[in-house]
Amino acid sequence: MTQIHAIINGKPITAEPGMTILQAARANGIYIPTLCDHPALSPFGACRVCLVEAEKNPKLLTS
């Protein structure tokens, strides 16, 4: 499977297709704070604590 290459906070990372930004960050040892993320729940993104900037996207994204 093809891996995705990205940079988070200046650190090059790799991720599997389908991973969320939060999952990719965690898999590469990068902490993004969250409140509503819980392993027993589906991704929800309501609290907005995990907002991130994407270089070519004008809006903030939930990670």
PDB file of N, CA, C, O and CB in Angstrom:
ATOM      1  N   MET A   1       0.844  -1.174   0.000  1.00  0.00           N
ATOM      2  CA  MET A   1       0.000   0.000   0.000  1.00  0.00           C
ATOM      3  C   MET A   1       0.894   1.243   0.000  1.00  0.00           C
ATOM      4  O   MET A   1       1.928   1.260   0.667  1.00  0.00           O
ATOM      5  CB  MET A   1      -0.963  -0.006   1.223  1.00  0.00           C
ATOM      6  N   THR A   2       0.509   2.264  -0.731  1.00  0.00           N
ATOM      7  CA  THR A   2       1.271   3.498  -0.817  1.00  0.00           C
ATOM      8  C   THR A   2       1.114   4.311   0.458  1.00  0.00           C
ATOM      9  O   THR A   2       0.002   4.511   0.947  1.00  0.00           O
ATOM     10  CB  THR A   2       0.831   4.318  -2.029  1.00  0.00           C
ATOM     11  N   GLN A   3       2.223   4.771   0.983  1.00  0.00           N
ATOM     12  CA  GLN A   3       2.169   5.622   2.165  1.00  0.00           C
ATOM     13  C   GLN A   3       2.059   7.083   1.761  1.00  0.00           C
ATOM     14  O   GLN A   3       2.483   7.478   0.675  1.00  0.00           O
ATOM     15  CB  GLN A   3       3.405   5.405   3.045  1.00  0.00           C
ATOM     16  N   ILE A   4       1.485   7.871   2.649  1.00  0.00           N
ATOM     17  CA  ILE A   4       1.361   9.309   2.450  1.00  0.00           C
ATOM     18  C   ILE A   4       2.492   9.975   3.213  1.00  0.00           C
ATOM     19  O   ILE A   4       2.784   9.606   4.350  1.00  0.00           O
ATOM     20  CB  ILE A   4      -0.038   9.842   2.921  1.00  0.00           C
ATOM     21  N   HIS A   5       3.123  10.949   2.590  1.00  0.00           N
ATOM     22  CA  HIS A   5       4.197  11.704   3.227  1.00  0.00           C
ATOM     23  C   HIS A   5       3.703  13.115   3.475  1.00  0.00           C
ATOM     24  O   HIS A   5       3.107  13.731   2.591  1.00  0.00           O
ATOM     25  CB  HIS A   5       5.488  11.709   2.355  1.00  0.00           C
ATOM     26  N   ALA A   6       3.943  13.633   4.666  1.00  0.00           N
ATOM     27  CA  ALA A   6       3.501  14.979   5.034  1.00  0.00           C
ATOM     28  C   ALA A   6       4.492  15.559   6.034  1.00  0.00           C
ATOM     29  O   ALA A   6       5.430  14.888   6.463  1.00  0.00           O
ATOM     30  CB  ALA A   6       2.053  14.960   5.628  1.00  0.00           C
ATOM     31  N   ILE A   7       4.267  16.803   6.393  1.00  0.00           N
ATOM     32  CA  ILE A   7       5.088  17.464   7.410  1.00  0.00           C
ATOM     33  C   ILE A   7       4.141  18.049   8.447  1.00  0.00           C
ATOM     34  O   ILE A   7       3.228  18.803   8.111  1.00  0.00           O
ATOM     35  CB  ILE A   7       6.013  18.580   6.783  1.00  0.00           C
ATOM     36  N   ILE A   8       4.363  17.700   9.702  1.00  0.00           N
ATOM     37  CA  ILE A   8       3.586  18.246  10.814  1.00  0.00           C
ATOM     38  C   ILE A   8       4.560  18.940  11.753  1.00  0.00           C
ATOM     39  O   ILE A   8       5.496  18.320  12.258  1.00  0.00           O
ATOM     40  CB  ILE A   8       2.770  17.125  11.563  1.00  0.00           C
ATOM     41  N   ASN A   9       4.341  20.220  11.983  1.00  0.00           N
ATOM     42  CA  ASN A   9       5.216  21.026  12.850  1.00  0.00           C
ATOM     43  C   ASN A   9       6.681  20.889  12.464  1.00  0.00           C
ATOM     44  O   ASN A   9       7.553  20.820  13.330  1.00  0.00           O
ATOM     45  CB  ASN A   9       5.033  20.619  14.308  1.00  0.00           C
ATOM     46  N   GLY A  10       6.949  20.851  11.167  1.00  0.00           N
ATOM     47  CA  GLY A  10       8.316  20.771  10.669  1.00  0.00           C
ATOM     48  C   GLY A  10       8.913  19.374  10.663  1.00  0.00           C
ATOM     49  O   GLY A  10      10.051  19.195  10.230  1.00  0.00           O
ATOM     50  N   LYS A  11       8.163  18.377  11.137  1.00  0.00           N
ATOM     51  CA  LYS A  11       8.661  17.000  11.195  1.00  0.00           C
ATOM     52  C   LYS A  11       8.068  16.184  10.045  1.00  0.00           C
ATOM     53  O   LYS A  11       6.846  16.082   9.939  1.00  0.00           O
ATOM     54  CB  LYS A  11       8.313  16.347  12.561  1.00  0.00           C
ATOM     55  N   PRO A  12       8.908  15.599   9.179  1.00  0.00           N
ATOM     56  CA  PRO A  12       8.385  14.727   8.120  1.00  0.00           C
ATOM     57  C   PRO A  12       7.755  13.475   8.737  1.00  0.00           C
ATOM     58  O   PRO A  12       8.327  12.862   9.638  1.00  0.00           O
ATOM     59  CB  PRO A  12       9.515  14.333   7.124  1.00  0.00           C
ATOM     60  N   ILE A  13       6.586  13.110   8.247  1.00  0.00           N
ATOM     61  CA  ILE A  13       5.894  11.916   8.749  1.00  0.00           C
ATOM     62  C   ILE A  13       5.437  11.057   7.579  1.00  0.00           C
ATOM     63  O   ILE A  13       5.391  11.512   6.436  1.00  0.00           O
ATOM     64  CB  ILE A  13       4.684  12.309   9.639  1.00  0.00           C
ATOM     65  N   THR A  14       5.100   9.815   7.879  1.00  0.00           N
ATOM     66  CA  THR A  14       4.451   8.934   6.914  1.00  0.00           C
ATOM     67  C   THR A  14       3.157   8.438   7.552  1.00  0.00           C
ATOM     68  O   THR A  14       3.065   8.290   8.770  1.00  0.00           O
ATOM     69  CB  THR A  14       5.387   7.732   6.496  1.00  0.00           C
ATOM     70  N   ALA A  15       2.167   8.186   6.709  1.00  0.00           N
ATOM     71  CA  ALA A  15       0.870   7.711   7.193  1.00  0.00           C
ATOM     72  C   ALA A  15       0.264   6.785   6.153  1.00  0.00           C
ATOM     73  O   ALA A  15       0.629   6.819   4.978  1.00  0.00           O
ATOM     74  CB  ALA A  15      -0.089   8.899   7.497  1.00  0.00           C
ATOM     75  N   GLU A  16      -0.654   5.967   6.600  1.00  0.00           N
ATOM     76  CA  GLU A  16      -1.383   5.073   5.704  1.00  0.00           C
ATOM     77  C   GLU A  16      -2.598   5.816   5.142  1.00  0.00           C
ATOM     78  O   GLU A  16      -3.197   6.629   5.847  1.00  0.00           O
ATOM     79  CB  GLU A  16      -1.820   3.768   6.447  1.00  0.00           C
ATOM     80  N   PRO A  17      -2.967   5.555   3.898  1.00  0.00           N
ATOM     81  CA  PRO A  17      -4.182   6.156   3.353  1.00  0.00           C
ATOM     82  C   PRO A  17      -5.385   5.832   4.245  1.00  0.00           C
ATOM     83  O   PRO A  17      -5.510   4.709   4.733  1.00  0.00           O
ATOM     84  CB  PRO A  17      -4.431   5.658   1.910  1.00  0.00           C
ATOM     85  N   GLY A  18      -6.252   6.795   4.453  1.00  0.00           N
ATOM     86  CA  GLY A  18      -7.430   6.601   5.291  1.00  0.00           C
ATOM     87  C   GLY A  18      -7.244   7.029   6.733  1.00  0.00           C
ATOM     88  O   GLY A  18      -8.222   7.164   7.468  1.00  0.00           O
ATOM     89  N   MET A  19      -5.993   7.245   7.155  1.00  0.00           N
ATOM     90  CA  MET A  19      -5.749   7.725   8.515  1.00  0.00           C
ATOM     91  C   MET A  19      -6.206   9.176   8.636  1.00  0.00           C
ATOM     92  O   MET A  19      -6.111   9.949   7.683  1.00  0.00           O
ATOM     93  CB  MET A  19      -4.247   7.592   8.888  1.00  0.00           C
ATOM     94  N   THR A  20      -6.702   9.535   9.819  1.00  0.00           N
ATOM     95  CA  THR A  20      -6.988  10.941  10.076  1.00  0.00           C
ATOM     96  C   THR A  20      -5.672  11.653  10.377  1.00  0.00           C
ATOM     97  O   THR A  20      -4.650  11.009  10.611  1.00  0.00           O
ATOM     98  CB  THR A  20      -8.002  11.108  11.256  1.00  0.00           C
ATOM     99  N   ILE A  21      -5.705  12.967  10.369  1.00  0.00           N
ATOM    100  CA  ILE A  21      -4.509  13.731  10.738  1.00  0.00           C
ATOM    101  C   ILE A  21      -4.102  13.371  12.160  1.00  0.00           C
ATOM    102  O   ILE A  21      -2.916  13.211  12.447  1.00  0.00           O
ATOM    103  CB  ILE A  21      -4.759  15.263  10.609  1.00  0.00           C
ATOM    104  N   LEU A  22      -5.076  13.245  13.046  1.00  0.00           N
ATOM    105  CA  LEU A  22      -4.804  12.896  14.442  1.00  0.00           C
ATOM    106  C   LEU A  22      -4.132  11.525  14.547  1.00  0.00           C
ATOM    107  O   LEU A  22      -3.153  11.372  15.277  1.00  0.00           O
ATOM    108  CB  LEU A  22      -6.107  12.910  15.258  1.00  0.00           C
ATOM    109  N   GLN A  23      -4.641  10.544  13.835  1.00  0.00           N
ATOM    110  CA  GLN A  23      -4.042   9.202  13.859  1.00  0.00           C
ATOM    111  C   GLN A  23      -2.619   9.229  13.313  1.00  0.00           C
ATOM    112  O   GLN A  23      -1.724   8.598  13.875  1.00  0.00           O
ATOM    113  CB  GLN A  23      -4.898   8.215  13.046  1.00  0.00           C
ATOM    114  N   ALA A  24      -2.412   9.951  12.229  1.00  0.00           N
ATOM    115  CA  ALA A  24      -1.076  10.047  11.633  1.00  0.00           C
ATOM    116  C   ALA A  24      -0.113  10.741  12.582  1.00  0.00           C
ATOM    117  O   ALA A  24       1.032  10.312  12.731  1.00  0.00           O
ATOM    118  CB  ALA A  24      -1.131  10.799  10.295  1.00  0.00           C
ATOM    119  N   ALA A  25      -0.563  11.796  13.216  1.00  0.00           N
ATOM    120  CA  ALA A  25       0.291  12.508  14.173  1.00  0.00           C
ATOM    121  C   ALA A  25       0.678  11.581  15.321  1.00  0.00           C
ATOM    122  O   ALA A  25       1.855  11.477  15.665  1.00  0.00           O
ATOM    123  CB  ALA A  25      -0.426  13.768  14.718  1.00  0.00           C
ATOM    124  N   ARG A  26      -0.295  10.916  15.907  1.00  0.00           N
ATOM    125  CA  ARG A  26      -0.018  10.012  17.034  1.00  0.00           C
ATOM    126  C   ARG A  26       0.920   8.878  16.626  1.00  0.00           C
ATOM    127  O   ARG A  26       1.813   8.506  17.386  1.00  0.00           O
ATOM    128  CB  ARG A  26      -1.326   9.431  17.583  1.00  0.00           C
ATOM    129  N   ALA A  27       0.720   8.330  15.434  1.00  0.00           N
ATOM    130  CA  ALA A  27       1.566   7.234  14.956  1.00  0.00           C
ATOM    131  C   ALA A  27       3.015   7.674  14.772  1.00  0.00           C
ATOM    132  O   ALA A  27       3.923   6.843  14.746  1.00  0.00           O
ATOM    133  CB  ALA A  27       1.024   6.687  13.642  1.00  0.00           C
ATOM    134  N   ASN A  28       3.226   8.976  14.646  1.00  0.00           N
ATOM    135  CA  ASN A  28       4.568   9.517  14.453  1.00  0.00           C
ATOM    136  C   ASN A  28       5.069  10.276  15.678  1.00  0.00           C
ATOM    137  O   ASN A  28       6.021  11.050  15.583  1.00  0.00           O
ATOM    138  CB  ASN A  28       4.587  10.428  13.246  1.00  0.00           C
ATOM    139  N   GLY A  29       4.430  10.056  16.826  1.00  0.00           N
ATOM    140  CA  GLY A  29       4.892  10.636  18.078  1.00  0.00           C
ATOM    141  C   GLY A  29       4.628  12.124  18.235  1.00  0.00           C
ATOM    142  O   GLY A  29       5.335  12.801  18.981  1.00  0.00           O
ATOM    143  N   ILE A  30       3.615  12.645  17.542  1.00  0.00           N
ATOM    144  CA  ILE A  30       3.273  14.061  17.642  1.00  0.00           C
ATOM    145  C   ILE A  30       1.959  14.180  18.406  1.00  0.00           C
ATOM    146  O   ILE A  30       0.972  13.525  18.072  1.00  0.00           O
ATOM    147  CB  ILE A  30       3.166  14.725  16.225  1.00  0.00           C
ATOM    148  N   TYR A  31       1.961  15.021  19.431  1.00  0.00           N
ATOM    149  CA  TYR A  31       0.785  15.200  20.280  1.00  0.00           C
ATOM    150  C   TYR A  31      -0.106  16.312  19.733  1.00  0.00           C
ATOM    151  O   TYR A  31       0.360  17.425  19.490  1.00  0.00           O
ATOM    152  CB  TYR A  31       1.206  15.517  21.726  1.00  0.00           C
ATOM    153  N   ILE A  32      -1.386  16.009  19.540  1.00  0.00           N
ATOM    154  CA  ILE A  32      -2.415  16.999  19.230  1.00  0.00           C
ATOM    155  C   ILE A  32      -3.474  16.841  20.317  1.00  0.00           C
ATOM    156  O   ILE A  32      -4.047  15.761  20.460  1.00  0.00           O
ATOM    157  CB  ILE A  32      -3.026  16.803  17.761  1.00  0.00           C
ATOM    158  N   PRO A  33      -3.747  17.899  21.087  1.00  0.00           N
ATOM    159  CA  PRO A  33      -4.718  17.771  22.176  1.00  0.00           C
ATOM    160  C   PRO A  33      -6.132  17.518  21.653  1.00  0.00           C
ATOM    161  O   PRO A  33      -6.509  18.002  20.585  1.00  0.00           O
ATOM    162  CB  PRO A  33      -4.704  19.027  23.039  1.00  0.00           C
ATOM    163  N   THR A  34      -6.904  16.755  22.421  1.00  0.00           N
ATOM    164  CA  THR A  34      -8.297  16.458  22.064  1.00  0.00           C
ATOM    165  C   THR A  34      -9.135  16.380  23.333  1.00  0.00           C
ATOM    166  O   THR A  34      -8.606  16.174  24.425  1.00  0.00           O
ATOM    167  CB  THR A  34      -8.400  15.127  21.257  1.00  0.00           C
ATOM    168  N   LEU A  35     -10.425  16.545  23.184  1.00  0.00           N
ATOM    169  CA  LEU A  35     -11.372  16.299  24.277  1.00  0.00           C
ATOM    170  C   LEU A  35     -12.374  15.222  23.883  1.00  0.00           C
ATOM    171  O   LEU A  35     -12.656  14.316  24.667  1.00  0.00           O
ATOM    172  CB  LEU A  35     -12.111  17.597  24.661  1.00  0.00           C
ATOM    173  N   CYS A  36     -12.918  15.317  22.660  1.00  0.00           N
ATOM    174  CA  CYS A  36     -14.007  14.405  22.281  1.00  0.00           C
ATOM    175  C   CYS A  36     -13.513  13.122  21.611  1.00  0.00           C
ATOM    176  O   CYS A  36     -14.330  12.273  21.256  1.00  0.00           O
ATOM    177  CB  CYS A  36     -14.966  15.116  21.352  1.00  0.00           C
ATOM    178  N   ASP A  37     -12.207  12.957  21.428  1.00  0.00           N
ATOM    179  CA  ASP A  37     -11.684  11.730  20.826  1.00  0.00           C
ATOM    180  C   ASP A  37     -11.600  10.646  21.891  1.00  0.00           C
ATOM    181  O   ASP A  37     -10.970  10.840  22.931  1.00  0.00           O
ATOM    182  CB  ASP A  37     -10.292  11.973  20.178  1.00  0.00           C
ATOM    183  N   HIS A  38     -12.226   9.518  21.636  1.00  0.00           N
ATOM    184  CA  HIS A  38     -12.191   8.388  22.569  1.00  0.00           C
ATOM    185  C   HIS A  38     -12.219   7.107  21.749  1.00  0.00           C
ATOM    186  O   HIS A  38     -12.978   7.019  20.784  1.00  0.00           O
ATOM    187  CB  HIS A  38     -13.393   8.436  23.588  1.00  0.00           C
ATOM    188  N   PRO A  39     -11.404   6.099  22.109  1.00  0.00           N
ATOM    189  CA  PRO A  39     -11.328   4.872  21.313  1.00  0.00           C
ATOM    190  C   PRO A  39     -12.664   4.140  21.145  1.00  0.00           C
ATOM    191  O   PRO A  39     -12.847   3.424  20.161  1.00  0.00           O
ATOM    192  CB  PRO A  39     -10.343   3.943  21.939  1.00  0.00           C
ATOM    193  N   ALA A  40     -13.588   4.304  22.075  1.00  0.00           N
ATOM    194  CA  ALA A  40     -14.867   3.602  21.998  1.00  0.00           C
ATOM    195  C   ALA A  40     -15.903   4.353  21.156  1.00  0.00           C
ATOM    196  O   ALA A  40     -17.005   3.851  20.936  1.00  0.00           O
ATOM    197  CB  ALA A  40     -15.411   3.378  23.392  1.00  0.00           C
ATOM    198  N   LEU A  41     -15.551   5.553  20.688  1.00  0.00           N
ATOM    199  CA  LEU A  41     -16.492   6.375  19.931  1.00  0.00           C
ATOM    200  C   LEU A  41     -16.019   6.575  18.500  1.00  0.00           C
ATOM    201  O   LEU A  41     -14.824   6.489  18.215  1.00  0.00           O
ATOM    202  CB  LEU A  41     -16.685   7.726  20.612  1.00  0.00           C
ATOM    203  N   SER A  42     -16.957   6.842  17.604  1.00  0.00           N
ATOM    204  CA  SER A  42     -16.604   7.214  16.233  1.00  0.00           C
ATOM    205  C   SER A  42     -16.042   8.631  16.250  1.00  0.00           C
ATOM    206  O   SER A  42     -16.397   9.418  17.127  1.00  0.00           O
ATOM    207  CB  SER A  42     -17.843   7.112  15.276  1.00  0.00           C
ATOM    208  N   PRO A  43     -15.162   8.976  15.290  1.00  0.00           N
ATOM    209  CA  PRO A  43     -14.660  10.353  15.245  1.00  0.00           C
ATOM    210  C   PRO A  43     -15.829  11.331  15.163  1.00  0.00           C
ATOM    211  O   PRO A  43     -16.749  11.147  14.366  1.00  0.00           O
ATOM    212  CB  PRO A  43     -13.702  10.551  14.040  1.00  0.00           C
ATOM    213  N   PHE A  44     -15.785  12.373  15.996  1.00  0.00           N
ATOM    214  CA  PHE A  44     -16.915  13.289  16.090  1.00  0.00           C
ATOM    215  C   PHE A  44     -16.520  14.730  15.793  1.00  0.00           C
ATOM    216  O   PHE A  44     -17.209  15.401  15.024  1.00  0.00           O
ATOM    217  CB  PHE A  44     -17.533  13.203  17.465  1.00  0.00           C
ATOM    218  N   GLY A  45     -15.440  15.220  16.374  1.00  0.00           N
ATOM    219  CA  GLY A  45     -14.933  16.555  16.065  1.00  0.00           C
ATOM    220  C   GLY A  45     -15.788  17.700  16.556  1.00  0.00           C
ATOM    221  O   GLY A  45     -15.767  18.770  15.947  1.00  0.00           O
ATOM    222  N   ALA A  46     -16.537  17.527  17.627  1.00  0.00           N
ATOM    223  CA  ALA A  46     -17.429  18.585  18.101  1.00  0.00           C
ATOM    224  C   ALA A  46     -16.741  19.607  18.994  1.00  0.00           C
ATOM    225  O   ALA A  46     -17.127  20.776  18.986  1.00  0.00           O
ATOM    226  CB  ALA A  46     -18.575  17.979  18.843  1.00  0.00           C
ATOM    227  N   CYS A  47     -15.757  19.212  19.746  1.00  0.00           N
ATOM    228  CA  CYS A  47     -15.154  20.135  20.715  1.00  0.00           C
ATOM    229  C   CYS A  47     -14.197  21.127  20.059  1.00  0.00           C
ATOM    230  O   CYS A  47     -13.975  22.212  20.596  1.00  0.00           O
ATOM    231  CB  CYS A  47     -14.416  19.352  21.787  1.00  0.00           C
ATOM    232  N   ARG A  48     -13.634  20.777  18.919  1.00  0.00           N
ATOM    233  CA  ARG A  48     -12.740  21.638  18.130  1.00  0.00           C
ATOM    234  C   ARG A  48     -11.398  21.929  18.815  1.00  0.00           C
ATOM    235  O   ARG A  48     -10.693  22.854  18.414  1.00  0.00           O
ATOM    236  CB  ARG A  48     -13.434  22.944  17.834  1.00  0.00           C
ATOM    237  N   VAL A  49     -11.044  21.163  19.826  1.00  0.00           N
ATOM    238  CA  VAL A  49      -9.734  21.338  20.462  1.00  0.00           C
ATOM    239  C   VAL A  49      -8.624  20.911  19.511  1.00  0.00           C
ATOM    240  O   VAL A  49      -7.516  21.442  19.585  1.00  0.00           O
ATOM    241  CB  VAL A  49      -9.651  20.529  21.777  1.00  0.00           C
ATOM    242  N   CYS A  50      -8.895  19.972  18.626  1.00  0.00           N
ATOM    243  CA  CYS A  50      -7.868  19.398  17.749  1.00  0.00           C
ATOM    244  C   CYS A  50      -7.734  20.123  16.405  1.00  0.00           C
ATOM    245  O   CYS A  50      -7.232  19.531  15.450  1.00  0.00           O
ATOM    246  CB  CYS A  50      -8.178  17.944  17.499  1.00  0.00           C
ATOM    247  N   LEU A  51      -8.163  21.373  16.302  1.00  0.00           N
ATOM    248  CA  LEU A  51      -8.065  22.101  15.035  1.00  0.00           C
ATOM    249  C   LEU A  51      -6.615  22.270  14.604  1.00  0.00           C
ATOM    250  O   LEU A  51      -5.737  22.550  15.419  1.00  0.00           O
ATOM    251  CB  LEU A  51      -8.735  23.469  15.155  1.00  0.00           C
ATOM    252  N   VAL A  52      -6.383  22.094  13.312  1.00  0.00           N
ATOM    253  CA  VAL A  52      -5.043  22.251  12.741  1.00  0.00           C
ATOM    254  C   VAL A  52      -5.133  23.085  11.466  1.00  0.00           C
ATOM    255  O   VAL A  52      -6.195  23.191  10.852  1.00  0.00           O
ATOM    256  CB  VAL A  52      -4.394  20.862  12.445  1.00  0.00           C
ATOM    257  N   GLU A  53      -4.007  23.674  11.080  1.00  0.00           N
ATOM    258  CA  GLU A  53      -3.904  24.400   9.824  1.00  0.00           C
ATOM    259  C   GLU A  53      -3.315  23.481   8.768  1.00  0.00           C
ATOM    260  O   GLU A  53      -2.390  22.719   9.054  1.00  0.00           O
ATOM    261  CB  GLU A  53      -3.045  25.677   9.985  1.00  0.00           C
ATOM    262  N   ALA A  54      -3.838  23.544   7.560  1.00  0.00           N
ATOM    263  CA  ALA A  54      -3.263  22.834   6.421  1.00  0.00           C
ATOM    264  C   ALA A  54      -2.748  23.890   5.451  1.00  0.00           C
ATOM    265  O   ALA A  54      -3.426  24.882   5.181  1.00  0.00           O
ATOM    266  CB  ALA A  54      -4.317  21.875   5.731  1.00  0.00           C
ATOM    267  N   GLU A  55      -1.561  23.672   4.937  1.00  0.00           N
ATOM    268  CA  GLU A  55      -0.882  24.675   4.126  1.00  0.00           C
ATOM    269  C   GLU A  55      -1.720  25.213   2.970  1.00  0.00           C
ATOM    270  O   GLU A  55      -1.732  26.422   2.738  1.00  0.00           O
ATOM    271  CB  GLU A  55       0.378  24.099   3.588  1.00  0.00           C
ATOM    272  N   LYS A  56      -2.410  24.360   2.253  1.00  0.00           N
ATOM    273  CA  LYS A  56      -3.147  24.804   1.064  1.00  0.00           C
ATOM    274  C   LYS A  56      -4.657  24.809   1.276  1.00  0.00           C
ATOM    275  O   LYS A  56      -5.420  24.735   0.313  1.00  0.00           O
ATOM    276  CB  LYS A  56      -2.807  23.917  -0.114  1.00  0.00           C
ATOM    277  N   ASN A  57      -5.089  24.894   2.525  1.00  0.00           N
ATOM    278  CA  ASN A  57      -6.511  24.939   2.835  1.00  0.00           C
ATOM    279  C   ASN A  57      -6.777  26.210   3.638  1.00  0.00           C
ATOM    280  O   ASN A  57      -6.139  26.420   4.669  1.00  0.00           O
ATOM    281  CB  ASN A  57      -6.966  23.661   3.622  1.00  0.00           C
ATOM    282  N   PRO A  58      -7.701  27.060   3.195  1.00  0.00           N
ATOM    283  CA  PRO A  58      -7.928  28.325   3.891  1.00  0.00           C
ATOM    284  C   PRO A  58      -8.645  28.185   5.234  1.00  0.00           C
ATOM    285  O   PRO A  58      -8.662  29.132   6.021  1.00  0.00           O
ATOM    286  CB  PRO A  58      -8.717  29.231   3.012  1.00  0.00           C
ATOM    287  N   LYS A  59      -9.234  27.023   5.509  1.00  0.00           N
ATOM    288  CA  LYS A  59      -9.985  26.827   6.747  1.00  0.00           C
ATOM    289  C   LYS A  59      -9.224  25.914   7.702  1.00  0.00           C
ATOM    290  O   LYS A  59      -8.416  25.088   7.279  1.00  0.00           O
ATOM    291  CB  LYS A  59     -11.372  26.241   6.448  1.00  0.00           C
ATOM    292  N   LEU A  60      -9.495  26.078   9.003  1.00  0.00           N
ATOM    293  CA  LEU A  60      -8.957  25.153   9.989  1.00  0.00           C
ATOM    294  C   LEU A  60      -9.682  23.816   9.853  1.00  0.00           C
ATOM    295  O   LEU A  60     -10.865  23.774   9.514  1.00  0.00           O
ATOM    296  CB  LEU A  60      -9.101  25.724  11.433  1.00  0.00           C
ATOM    297  N   LEU A  61      -8.969  22.734  10.118  1.00  0.00           N
ATOM    298  CA  LEU A  61      -9.520  21.380   9.983  1.00  0.00           C
ATOM    299  C   LEU A  61      -9.500  20.671  11.325  1.00  0.00           C
ATOM    300  O   LEU A  61      -8.573  20.857  12.113  1.00  0.00           O
ATOM    301  CB  LEU A  61      -8.730  20.565   8.938  1.00  0.00           C
ATOM    302  N   THR A  62     -10.515  19.859  11.591  1.00  0.00           N
ATOM    303  CA  THR A  62     -10.428  18.978  12.758  1.00  0.00           C
ATOM    304  C   THR A  62      -9.488  17.842  12.384  1.00  0.00           C
ATOM    305  O   THR A  62      -9.559  17.291  11.285  1.00  0.00           O
ATOM    306  CB  THR A  62     -11.851  18.433  13.198  1.00  0.00           C
ATOM    307  N   SER A  63      -8.609  17.503  13.316  1.00  0.00           N
ATOM    308  CA  SER A  63      -7.618  16.482  12.994  1.00  0.00           C
ATOM    309  C   SER A  63      -8.179  15.095  13.211  1.00  0.00           C
ATOM    310  O   SER A  63      -7.482  14.105  12.990  1.00  0.00           O
ATOM    311  CB  SER A  63      -6.362  16.671  13.830  1.00  0.00           C
TER     312      SER A  63
END
